[in-house]
Every structure is written in structure tokens, then in C-alpha cells.
Amino acid sequence: MGLLGTLVVFLGSVFIVSTPGVASAAVTKQFAYTCSGGPFTNTSISVSLSAPDSTTAGQTFDLTVGLPALTLATAPQSATTVQATMALTPTGGTVSDAGVKTGPAASTTAVPAGSVMYKIAVTAGTTTKVSVKPGELKLALATAPTTVTTCTTTSTEVLDVPIGTGGGGTGDDVVAYTCALGTTGTDADYPADVDIKVVMTPPTTAASNADASITWTGTIQSTGDPLKAPTGFPTTSPKMFVTVKATGAGVPATATGEGTLTGVTAGSDILTLPTVTVKIKPTTTGTVSLTAGDISFGTSSTSPAIKCTAPTTGLKAYTFTVTAGTSPSSSSTPTTSTPKPTNTKTATVTVTPTSSTTKKSQTPKAGADTGAGGEMGPDGRMFILTGTALIGVAAVGGLVMRRRSIKG
């Protein structure tokens, strides 16, 4: 090969060995803690949780707890290390090696930043994500393990690690946002170029004419400008409004979701972003492609305090497949049945009422012989009246004669 050929091979080998490997992508989130007691004088610290940007059901992944630089009240008498114990609550998994972990070395009052690691075992059958919620953090020195600084967090945020069976992604998941203040307010830190790592977890199954839920998680990176809450930023239930751009299967061009920011103080950096669920409805079968859209901060998406605009190219795309679903039912028109005409024959009966008959005076033949009263005519009535008068006179006369005989 010769001396020159050997030299070329040697230099090529050195180049290959010295070329850094591509680091696996990770999802990171910051959490604010308040500390008291123990050997450390720090009263508030920011702790990070980092994990791979995807995992697999039934497997284990490493969760890295990032510790900031710390300050000891008194320098240790001999070189020692920081002992860290963090309580973790995973959903969709378990902590397989909970307990005390060895952190950075400590030889003076200034303790450098460091990290400890826990292993999270993903529960078999988990289909969407593993969520890890940090809890109490205890810090001590290995030479004095019973003297403990206790740190607590009021954050309700979690670190979400998507299951790798979701939709595939292409491109870069770190989005370079250009952030500016809304129509009102001024701040010397704006406009700002903020790098946010955006991870979207599409649904594993989706059907046409039905809502599909997309989980959006964002982590602010240290490579760009900080995302600062300007003076006058609303601190009472401030919100983050996330836009997702979509194409395919008859979906709308954009879909929006919202989440509530926590632990935000005007004039300070926004460290953690909430996880947001975005719903989108495909109307046909096919493949839906998703990319990151704009983000707004404030109390209203139409009049935000901060508006961060996403670039239009070079974005990581997430996809999911839409199968046939149930067609939307058309409103049914009630049917009115028309009754058939009925032939009815009507018979009209006219009833003529019988009028009362007025009896007229008649003189029947031989009326006096029959004694028919009023129908006997005027001659018969004369006989009756005369007879009645005679009877009355006879009665009166009889009474008079009887009375005289009694007196005599």
C-alpha cells in the first residue's frame, strides 16, 4: 500500500472516530421547586425531566432528573457527593429503581449542576403515552444523609412520552418560533426567536365523520431566546392557544386547542408549557398529515398578549390513517298520510210535529141521550145546568126545614 496510502487510511480512521454520533431526540420539561431546610441555601430551583421522544409498550426507558447548580451553607470538610431522591408518579408505567441517587460532586460551597437517572417500565398494552408527574425532591450530602433539604412543587404539569406505535414523523421537531407582543404592550425582549420542541401524538385509530384527538406537547429549548411573560401579562388563569395545520381526508386546514399556564409571573420567563388536546374531524378516508402551527398566549386567542408564529417549511410531519366511518344521517322528513275520502250517504228525514188539536163545540146526534158533556151542544148543557140548580135548591130547602124542626 505504501507510506502515503497508510497515512490516508489513518487520517480517515481518525475522522470517522472523532465524528460525533447523532444524539437521540429527547423530550424535556422544566418544573419550579421551592426548597427549605438542610445543608443547601437555595430557596427556589428549576428541575428538569428528560426522556426519549418515544418509547415502546412493555419496555423500559431512562428518565433523567436535571439538578441546577446549588449552594451549600458550609463547605464540606471532605469531598463528597449530592444525594437526590425524587418521588415520581408515572401513568402508564412504574418506577423500577426508586430511591436515593448519587448526583454531582461537592467539595466547596458552590455545587455544579448535575443529574440523576431513574428507569421507567412501560406497562404492556399502553397505546398512547406514558405521563410522569414529579413530586417531592430531597437533597443531602453523602457524608450527612440525615440533614435534608426538602423541595416541593405546586406544578400540575407532567412529562409525556409518546408510545412509538403512533404516527411517524419526518423532519425536525424543534420549531423556531418568531414571537412578538400583541397589539398592546412593549418589552425590550421582544421580538424574540424562541425554540420549542413540538411533539404531536396522533390517534392510533380514526374514522371519518368522527373527532380525532391529537396530543400536543411542547418544551422550550435553551438554544433560542427565553419566552418571557412581559409586564402586564395576565397572571389569573392565563392560557396557551395551540394551532395545528392539517391536510388530507377532508380535514379543516387548521385546528386549535387550549391549555392553562401555571406558575407564570409577569417579568419572568415561562418555563413549562401545558399539554394540549386538539380535536380534528376528517370527513373522508385517507391519510391526515399534521404540522406545528402558531401559538398564542393570554386570555384570548384573537387578542393575545404574545403571538408566536411558526415557519411554513422544514417542519416535522405526523400522520395517521382514517378509515370509513358512519355517514352523517340526513334529517328525516315526517310523512303525512292523506286519508282517503269516504263516500257518505246522508238521508234527511223531516219530522213534522203534531200540533195540539183545539176541540170545537159540536152538537152530535142524540147528544142528550149519551150525556157526552161539552160535545153535546148548547141544548144538552141547558138541561145539565137546570138539573144542577134544582138539586142545589132542594138541598138548601132541606137544611132550612131541619133547623126549624130542631128549634120547635
SEGU-944344 format. One record per residue (C-alpha): residue number from 0; x, y, z. Coordinates in Angstrom, 2 decimals, m for minus. Layout:
! residues N
(NUM, (X, Y, Z))
...
END
This chain:
! residues 408
(0, (0.00, 0.00, 0.00))
(1, (2.92, 2.30, 0.65))
(2, (3.51, 5.03, 3.18))
(3, (1.15, 7.52, 1.53))
(4, (m1.74, 5.02, 1.41))
(5, (m1.23, 4.08, 5.04))
(6, (m1.33, 7.76, 6.02))
(7, (m4.61, 8.30, 4.13))
(8, (m6.25, 5.30, 5.82))
(9, (m5.05, 6.52, 9.22))
(10, (m6.42, 10.03, 8.74))
(11, (m9.74, 8.64, 7.50))
(12, (m9.98, 6.43, 10.58))
(13, (m9.30, 9.39, 12.85))
(14, (m12.06, 11.39, 11.11))
(15, (m14.59, 8.58, 11.49))
(16, (m13.78, 8.04, 15.15))
(17, (m13.86, 11.73, 16.00))
(18, (m17.18, 12.42, 14.25))
(19, (m19.84, 12.71, 16.98))
(20, (m22.75, 10.34, 16.80))
(21, (m26.23, 11.69, 16.28))
(22, (m27.83, 12.11, 19.68))
(23, (m31.23, 10.59, 20.12))
(24, (m34.02, 13.13, 20.38))
(25, (m35.46, 13.74, 23.82))
(26, (m38.44, 15.47, 25.36))
(27, (m37.63, 17.82, 28.25))
(28, (m39.76, 19.86, 30.62))
(29, (m38.84, 22.27, 33.43))
(30, (m40.52, 22.30, 36.86))
(31, (m40.29, 25.03, 39.53))
(32, (m39.50, 23.93, 43.11))
(33, (m39.44, 25.71, 46.48))
(34, (m36.82, 24.45, 48.97))
(35, (m36.23, 24.79, 52.70))
(36, (m34.01, 23.41, 55.46))
(37, (m30.95, 21.19, 55.19))
(38, (m27.44, 21.99, 54.01))
(39, (m28.41, 23.97, 50.88))
(40, (m29.34, 27.66, 50.93))
(41, (m31.33, 27.67, 47.67))
(42, (m34.97, 28.61, 48.29))
(43, (m36.21, 28.14, 44.71))
(44, (m34.79, 25.99, 41.93))
(45, (m35.79, 24.74, 38.48))
(46, (m35.59, 20.98, 37.95))
(47, (m35.86, 19.33, 34.54))
(48, (m37.19, 15.93, 33.50))
(49, (m35.91, 14.43, 30.24))
(50, (m36.87, 11.25, 28.41))
(51, (m36.74, 9.85, 24.85))
(52, (m39.28, 11.39, 22.48))
(53, (m40.94, 7.98, 22.16))
(54, (m40.98, 4.63, 23.89))
(55, (m42.44, 1.15, 23.43))
(56, (m45.08, m0.64, 25.47))
(57, (m43.55, m3.34, 27.65))
(58, (m40.07, m1.76, 27.51))
(59, (m38.05, 0.48, 29.88))
(60, (m36.72, 3.99, 29.26))
(61, (m34.36, 6.26, 31.20))
(62, (m35.79, 9.35, 32.90))
(63, (m33.14, 11.98, 33.63))
(64, (m33.67, 14.42, 36.51))
(65, (m31.63, 17.57, 35.90))
(66, (m30.40, 19.35, 39.03))
(67, (m29.35, 23.02, 38.86))
(68, (m26.24, 24.50, 40.45))
(69, (m26.64, 24.51, 44.24))
(70, (m25.11, 26.43, 47.13))
(71, (m24.07, 24.91, 50.46))
(72, (m24.29, 26.90, 53.66))
(73, (m20.94, 25.43, 54.76))
(74, (m18.20, 23.87, 52.68))
(75, (m17.86, 20.13, 53.33))
(76, (m14.85, 19.02, 55.35))
(77, (m14.05, 16.41, 52.73))
(78, (m15.03, 15.73, 49.15))
(79, (m18.49, 14.22, 48.91))
(80, (m21.45, 13.94, 46.55))
(81, (m25.03, 15.18, 46.43))
(82, (m27.67, 12.56, 47.21))
(83, (m31.01, 13.17, 45.46))
(84, (m34.31, 11.38, 45.99))
(85, (m37.29, 12.31, 43.81))
(86, (m40.83, 10.98, 44.16))
(87, (m42.24, 10.14, 40.73))
(88, (m45.78, 9.17, 39.75))
(89, (m45.94, 7.60, 36.27))
(90, (m49.24, 6.94, 34.49))
(91, (m48.89, 4.02, 32.10))
(92, (m45.73, 2.76, 33.78))
(93, (m43.84, 2.23, 37.05))
(94, (m40.52, 3.36, 38.55))
(95, (m38.37, 0.25, 38.63))
(96, (m35.48, 1.67, 40.71))
(97, (m36.98, 4.24, 43.09))
(98, (m34.81, 5.59, 45.91))
(99, (m31.66, 7.60, 46.55))
(100, (m29.47, 8.52, 43.57))
(101, (m25.92, 9.88, 43.51))
(102, (m25.61, 13.32, 41.93))
(103, (m22.77, 15.78, 41.31))
(104, (m19.62, 16.05, 43.41))
(105, (m19.44, 18.64, 46.18))
(106, (m16.16, 19.93, 47.58))
(107, (m16.90, 23.65, 48.11))
(108, (m19.98, 25.72, 48.83))
(109, (m20.59, 26.02, 45.07))
(110, (m22.01, 22.75, 43.78))
(111, (m22.15, 22.40, 39.97))
(112, (m25.26, 21.34, 38.11))
(113, (m25.73, 17.63, 37.60))
(114, (m28.30, 14.92, 37.07))
(115, (m29.57, 11.60, 38.34))
(116, (m31.42, 8.89, 36.45))
(117, (m34.45, 6.68, 37.07))
(118, (m35.79, 3.81, 34.98))
(119, (m39.46, 3.80, 33.97))
(120, (m41.00, 0.47, 32.97))
(121, (m43.83, 0.98, 30.46))
(122, (m46.92, m1.10, 31.17))
(123, (m47.65, m3.67, 28.46))
(124, (m50.66, m2.69, 26.40))
(125, (m50.19, 1.07, 26.80))
(126, (m51.19, 2.59, 23.46))
(127, (m50.82, 6.38, 23.61))
(128, (m48.26, 7.73, 26.10))
(129, (m46.60, 7.49, 29.50))
(130, (m47.07, 10.54, 31.74))
(131, (m44.59, 11.17, 34.57))
(132, (m45.53, 13.62, 37.34))
(133, (m42.66, 14.80, 39.58))
(134, (m43.19, 15.07, 43.32))
(135, (m41.11, 15.86, 46.40))
(136, (m37.33, 16.19, 45.92))
(137, (m34.91, 15.61, 48.81))
(138, (m31.28, 16.76, 48.66))
(139, (m28.50, 15.82, 51.08))
(140, (m24.77, 15.15, 51.19))
(141, (m23.44, 11.61, 51.23))
(142, (m21.39, 12.48, 54.34))
(143, (m24.51, 13.72, 56.20))
(144, (m27.50, 11.88, 54.72))
(145, (m29.88, 12.73, 57.57))
(146, (m29.56, 16.50, 57.08))
(147, (m32.00, 17.03, 54.22))
(148, (m33.14, 19.97, 52.12))
(149, (m36.76, 19.35, 51.10))
(150, (m38.07, 20.80, 47.82))
(151, (m41.72, 20.76, 46.72))
(152, (m43.53, 21.79, 43.56))
(153, (m47.05, 23.11, 43.04))
(154, (m46.98, 22.41, 39.30))
(155, (m49.71, 20.16, 37.95))
(156, (m47.81, 19.54, 34.70))
(157, (m46.48, 16.15, 33.63))
(158, (m43.83, 14.93, 31.22))
(159, (m45.48, 12.98, 28.38))
(160, (m43.53, 10.31, 26.49))
(161, (m45.46, 9.09, 23.41))
(162, (m45.68, 5.40, 22.58))
(163, (m43.73, 4.78, 19.39))
(164, (m46.57, 2.95, 17.63))
(165, (m48.25, 6.28, 16.82))
(166, (m47.97, 8.17, 13.53))
(167, (m44.48, 8.53, 12.15))
(168, (m42.72, 11.88, 11.97))
(169, (m40.36, 13.41, 9.45))
(170, (m38.18, 16.50, 9.63))
(171, (m37.11, 18.45, 12.71))
(172, (m39.37, 18.55, 15.77))
(173, (m37.73, 21.72, 17.17))
(174, (m39.71, 24.65, 15.79))
(175, (m38.08, 28.09, 15.56))
(176, (m40.92, 30.42, 16.53))
(177, (m40.85, 34.17, 15.99))
(178, (m42.63, 35.68, 19.00))
(179, (m43.96, 39.22, 19.25))
(180, (m46.19, 41.10, 21.65))
(181, (m49.85, 41.63, 20.90))
(182, (m51.42, 44.89, 19.82))
(183, (m50.74, 46.42, 23.25))
(184, (m47.67, 46.40, 25.45))
(185, (m43.94, 46.91, 24.93))
(186, (m40.94, 44.94, 26.13))
(187, (m37.25, 45.17, 25.25))
(188, (m37.03, 41.35, 24.99))
(189, (m39.44, 41.27, 22.04))
(190, (m39.48, 40.28, 19.26))
(191, (m37.82, 37.01, 20.30))
(192, (m36.73, 33.85, 18.49))
(193, (m37.94, 31.03, 20.73))
(194, (m37.10, 27.38, 20.02))
(195, (m39.85, 24.99, 21.11))
(196, (m39.72, 21.26, 20.64))
(197, (m43.18, 20.19, 19.48))
(198, (m44.27, 16.55, 19.70))
(199, (m47.72, 15.52, 18.48))
(200, (m49.22, 12.12, 19.24))
(201, (m51.84, 11.25, 16.60))
(202, (m54.62, 8.75, 17.32))
(203, (m53.86, 5.09, 16.64))
(204, (m57.31, 4.67, 15.07))
(205, (m59.54, 7.24, 13.40))
(206, (m62.78, 7.13, 11.41))
(207, (m64.37, 9.58, 9.00))
(208, (m67.05, 11.94, 10.34))
(209, (m65.76, 11.49, 13.91))
(210, (m63.47, 13.66, 16.04))
(211, (m59.83, 12.54, 16.21))
(212, (m57.84, 13.62, 19.29))
(213, (m54.23, 14.78, 18.93))
(214, (m52.00, 15.26, 21.99))
(215, (m49.68, 18.29, 21.65))
(216, (m46.66, 18.68, 23.94))
(217, (m44.13, 21.49, 23.79))
(218, (m40.79, 22.02, 25.53))
(219, (m38.94, 25.33, 25.46))
(220, (m35.32, 24.80, 24.39))
(221, (m32.24, 26.62, 25.67))
(222, (m30.92, 27.16, 22.14))
(223, (m33.13, 30.19, 21.48))
(224, (m34.33, 33.27, 23.31))
(225, (m36.28, 32.82, 26.54))
(226, (m40.07, 33.10, 26.42))
(227, (m40.69, 35.94, 28.84))
(228, (m44.01, 36.99, 30.34))
(229, (m43.94, 40.75, 29.69))
(230, (m45.10, 43.44, 32.09))
(231, (m48.88, 43.38, 32.30))
(232, (m49.12, 39.73, 31.26))
(233, (m52.33, 38.23, 32.74))
(234, (m51.48, 36.01, 35.70))
(235, (m55.06, 34.96, 36.52))
(236, (m55.75, 31.77, 34.56))
(237, (m53.59, 32.68, 31.55))
(238, (m53.97, 30.31, 28.62))
(239, (m51.94, 28.96, 25.73))
(240, (m53.72, 28.51, 22.39))
(241, (m52.13, 25.96, 20.04))
(242, (m52.81, 25.73, 16.31))
(243, (m52.17, 22.56, 14.30))
(244, (m52.04, 22.63, 10.50))
(245, (m53.63, 19.65, 8.75))
(246, (m54.15, 18.25, 5.26))
(247, (m55.83, 15.16, 3.79))
(248, (m59.02, 13.15, 4.37))
(249, (m61.23, 16.23, 4.18))
(250, (m59.96, 17.82, 7.42))
(251, (m60.06, 21.59, 8.00))
(252, (m56.81, 23.44, 7.27))
(253, (m56.26, 24.28, 10.95))
(254, (m57.45, 23.08, 14.35))
(255, (m56.98, 24.77, 17.72))
(256, (m56.74, 23.59, 21.32))
(257, (m56.04, 25.39, 24.58))
(258, (m54.38, 24.74, 27.94))
(259, (m53.89, 26.71, 31.15))
(260, (m50.45, 28.06, 32.08))
(261, (m49.32, 27.61, 35.69))
(262, (m46.70, 29.35, 37.80))
(263, (m46.42, 32.37, 35.49))
(264, (m45.17, 35.70, 36.89))
(265, (m45.07, 38.90, 34.87))
(266, (m41.47, 39.84, 34.11))
(267, (m40.20, 36.24, 34.47))
(268, (m39.56, 33.51, 31.94))
(269, (m42.25, 30.99, 31.07))
(270, (m40.54, 27.66, 31.76))
(271, (m43.17, 24.97, 31.18))
(272, (m45.95, 24.61, 28.64))
(273, (m49.15, 22.64, 29.27))
(274, (m50.10, 19.55, 27.31))
(275, (m52.97, 20.35, 24.94))
(276, (m55.55, 18.12, 23.27))
(277, (m56.52, 19.23, 19.77))
(278, (m59.55, 17.70, 18.05))
(279, (m59.99, 17.49, 14.30))
(280, (m62.72, 15.81, 12.22))
(281, (m61.87, 14.08, 8.91))
(282, (m64.79, 13.73, 6.52))
(283, (m63.37, 11.10, 4.16))
(284, (m60.99, 8.16, 4.30))
(285, (m57.28, 8.66, 3.65))
(286, (m54.14, 9.89, 5.40))
(287, (m54.02, 13.05, 7.52))
(288, (m50.73, 14.97, 7.80))
(289, (m50.13, 17.29, 10.77))
(290, (m47.53, 20.03, 11.30))
(291, (m46.99, 22.61, 14.04))
(292, (m48.84, 25.92, 13.74))
(293, (m48.83, 29.23, 15.60))
(294, (m49.05, 29.59, 19.39))
(295, (m50.76, 32.42, 21.29))
(296, (m50.54, 33.32, 24.98))
(297, (m53.00, 35.37, 27.03))
(298, (m56.70, 35.26, 27.82))
(299, (m57.96, 35.31, 24.22))
(300, (m56.73, 33.69, 21.02))
(301, (m57.98, 36.63, 18.97))
(302, (m56.25, 39.28, 21.10))
(303, (m53.22, 37.56, 22.68))
(304, (m50.53, 39.09, 24.85))
(305, (m47.86, 37.10, 22.96))
(306, (m48.14, 35.68, 19.44))
(307, (m45.54, 33.12, 18.28))
(308, (m45.55, 32.44, 14.53))
(309, (m44.32, 29.11, 13.19))
(310, (m42.30, 28.80, 9.97))
(311, (m44.04, 27.35, 6.93))
(312, (m41.29, 24.94, 5.83))
(313, (m38.94, 22.41, 7.40))
(314, (m41.49, 21.20, 9.95))
(315, (m41.82, 17.66, 11.23))
(316, (m44.95, 15.96, 9.90))
(317, (m47.08, 13.48, 11.83))
(318, (m49.56, 11.23, 10.05))
(319, (m52.48, 8.97, 10.85))
(320, (m54.85, 6.89, 8.75))
(321, (m58.61, 7.44, 8.56))
(322, (m60.92, 4.51, 7.89))
(323, (m64.56, 4.58, 6.81))
(324, (m66.95, 5.70, 9.49))
(325, (m70.67, 6.30, 9.75))
(326, (m72.08, 8.78, 7.26))
(327, (m73.88, 11.70, 8.84))
(328, (m77.59, 10.91, 8.88))
(329, (m79.80, 13.29, 6.97))
(330, (m82.73, 14.73, 8.80))
(331, (m85.80, 12.69, 8.01))
(332, (m88.93, 14.45, 6.80))
(333, (m92.04, 13.21, 8.56))
(334, (m94.54, 11.59, 6.17))
(335, (m98.10, 12.79, 6.45))
(336, (m100.65, 10.22, 5.33))
(337, (m103.53, 11.60, 3.30))
(338, (m106.82, 9.99, 4.32))
(339, (m108.93, 8.56, 1.53))
(340, (m112.27, 10.29, 1.03))
(341, (m115.23, 8.38, 2.44))
(342, (m118.46, 8.34, 0.49))
(343, (m121.18, 9.09, 3.00))
(344, (m124.82, 8.99, 2.07))
(345, (m126.99, 11.23, 4.17))
(346, (m130.67, 10.55, 4.48))
(347, (m132.73, 13.55, 5.54))
(348, (m135.86, 12.78, 7.49))
(349, (m138.23, 15.64, 8.09))
(350, (m140.36, 15.24, 11.18))
(351, (m143.41, 17.46, 11.34))
(352, (m144.54, 17.96, 14.94))
(353, (m148.20, 17.30, 15.67))
(354, (m149.94, 20.45, 16.78))
(355, (m152.39, 20.29, 19.66))
(356, (m155.97, 19.99, 18.42))
(357, (m158.47, 22.55, 19.67))
(358, (m161.78, 20.93, 20.32))
(359, (m164.71, 22.72, 18.81))
(360, (m168.21, 22.71, 20.17))
(361, (m170.25, 20.22, 18.25))
(362, (m173.84, 19.10, 18.54))
(363, (m173.72, 15.38, 17.96))
(364, (m176.69, 13.39, 17.05))
(365, (m178.64, 12.21, 20.12))
(366, (m176.22, 14.12, 22.34))
(367, (m178.74, 14.42, 25.17))
(368, (m179.10, 10.67, 25.34))
(369, (m175.40, 9.94, 25.61))
(370, (m174.52, 12.55, 28.29))
(371, (m171.36, 13.47, 26.43))
(372, (m170.91, 16.78, 28.23))
(373, (m169.22, 19.55, 26.24))
(374, (m169.63, 17.71, 22.98))
(375, (m173.43, 17.54, 23.29))
(376, (m174.08, 21.03, 22.00))
(377, (m175.85, 24.02, 23.57))
(378, (m179.18, 22.20, 24.18))
(379, (m177.66, 19.47, 26.32))
(380, (m175.83, 21.99, 28.51))
(381, (m179.11, 23.73, 29.36))
(382, (m180.57, 20.51, 30.74))
(383, (m177.48, 19.86, 32.88))
(384, (m177.42, 23.37, 34.33))
(385, (m181.11, 23.29, 35.16))
(386, (m180.79, 19.94, 36.92))
(387, (m177.84, 21.14, 38.94))
(388, (m179.74, 24.24, 40.08))
(389, (m182.75, 22.16, 41.21))
(390, (m180.53, 19.87, 43.26))
(391, (m178.95, 22.88, 44.97))
(392, (m182.33, 24.43, 45.82))
(393, (m183.58, 21.13, 47.24))
(394, (m180.51, 20.80, 49.44))
(395, (m180.90, 24.30, 50.84))
(396, (m184.59, 23.79, 51.49))
(397, (m183.96, 20.55, 53.33))
(398, (m181.46, 22.20, 55.65))
(399, (m183.87, 25.03, 56.48))
(400, (m186.69, 22.65, 57.37))
(401, (m184.39, 20.55, 59.54))
(402, (m183.25, 23.56, 61.50))
(403, (m186.86, 24.63, 62.25))
(404, (m187.80, 21.18, 63.47))
(405, (m184.88, 21.19, 65.91))
(406, (m185.87, 24.58, 67.37))
(407, (m189.57, 23.67, 67.72))
END
